[in-house]
Amino acid sequence: MAKYVLRHKSDKTIKVKERSIPFGLLPPETLGPMVYMLCEGFAESFNEQQEEALVVLLSEVRRWRHFIEMLEHCSLRGEKVNALNSLEKINSLLDGREQNEFNRFVESLAVNNQARLAAEAWAPSNNWRKEKVLFAARNSGRFDGLV
């Protein structure tokens, strides 16, 4: 999944039956499982491509409601889950600087009722710099260990 998202990073679309759909227009029931898989994959592998793809997808969310609904569907098959648990899962992957950037990103969604300007959810750090954070995330019990 990460390779696919990163291959389409420039046009920010996914191909579905000959149509290109922007990542930001994917329904929460589609976007949620994608985010779930990337979080799971990153927590297990520490593969920087997983995190980069996660940032690409989340950065395309422009509305608070869409963000919350995506969190509610952040599960393997898109079934409804607790949005706060999904948010905690994402947060557990972030170091201090990334967490501050992500908080500002989420706040911008909550404050602005209209579509916000394009912004990155966070700028990923080198994984070796946040190794302790990632080991803590892996051991937190928040991840299913699918990868």
ChimeraX attribute file (.defattr): number of C-alpha atoms within 10 A of each C-alpha:
attribute: neighborCount
match mode: 1-to-1
recipient: residues
	/A:1	15
	/A:2	21
	/A:3	12
	/A:4	11
	/A:5	22
	/A:6	18
	/A:7	14
	/A:8	17
	/A:9	16
	/A:10	9
	/A:11	13
	/A:12	17
	/A:13	20
	/A:14	19
	/A:15	11
	/A:16	8
	/A:17	6
	/A:18	7
	/A:19	9
	/A:20	12
	/A:21	14
	/A:22	15
	/A:23	23
	/A:24	19
	/A:25	15
	/A:26	18
	/A:27	13
	/A:28	23
	/A:29	19
	/A:30	17
	/A:31	25
	/A:32	29
	/A:33	21
	/A:34	25
	/A:35	28
	/A:36	25
	/A:37	22
	/A:38	25
	/A:39	25
	/A:40	24
	/A:41	22
	/A:42	24
	/A:43	29
	/A:44	19
	/A:45	14
	/A:46	21
	/A:47	14
	/A:48	15
	/A:49	17
	/A:50	24
	/A:51	25
	/A:52	21
	/A:53	25
	/A:54	26
	/A:55	19
	/A:56	24
	/A:57	26
	/A:58	23
	/A:59	18
	/A:60	21
	/A:61	27
	/A:62	24
	/A:63	19
	/A:64	20
	/A:65	14
	/A:66	18
	/A:67	21
	/A:68	20
	/A:69	18
	/A:70	29
	/A:71	27
	/A:72	23
	/A:73	26
	/A:74	30
	/A:75	24
	/A:76	15
	/A:77	13
	/A:78	19
	/A:79	12
	/A:80	15
	/A:81	15
	/A:82	13
	/A:83	17
	/A:84	12
	/A:85	14
	/A:86	24
	/A:87	15
	/A:88	12
	/A:89	22
	/A:90	22
	/A:91	16
	/A:92	20
	/A:93	22
	/A:94	21
	/A:95	18
	/A:96	11
	/A:97	13
	/A:98	17
	/A:99	18
	/A:100	13
	/A:101	17
	/A:102	22
	/A:103	15
	/A:104	14
	/A:105	20
	/A:106	18
	/A:107	12
	/A:108	18
	/A:109	22
	/A:110	16
	/A:111	11
	/A:112	13
	/A:113	12
	/A:114	11
	/A:115	12
	/A:116	16
	/A:117	11
	/A:118	10
	/A:119	14
	/A:120	17
	/A:121	22
	/A:122	23
	/A:123	14
	/A:124	17
	/A:125	15
	/A:126	10
	/A:127	15
	/A:128	10
	/A:129	10
	/A:130	15
	/A:131	14
	/A:132	12
	/A:133	18
	/A:134	22
	/A:135	15
	/A:136	13
	/A:137	22
	/A:138	22
	/A:139	12
	/A:140	11
	/A:141	10
	/A:142	16
	/A:143	17
	/A:144	15
	/A:145	14
	/A:146	10
	/A:147	11
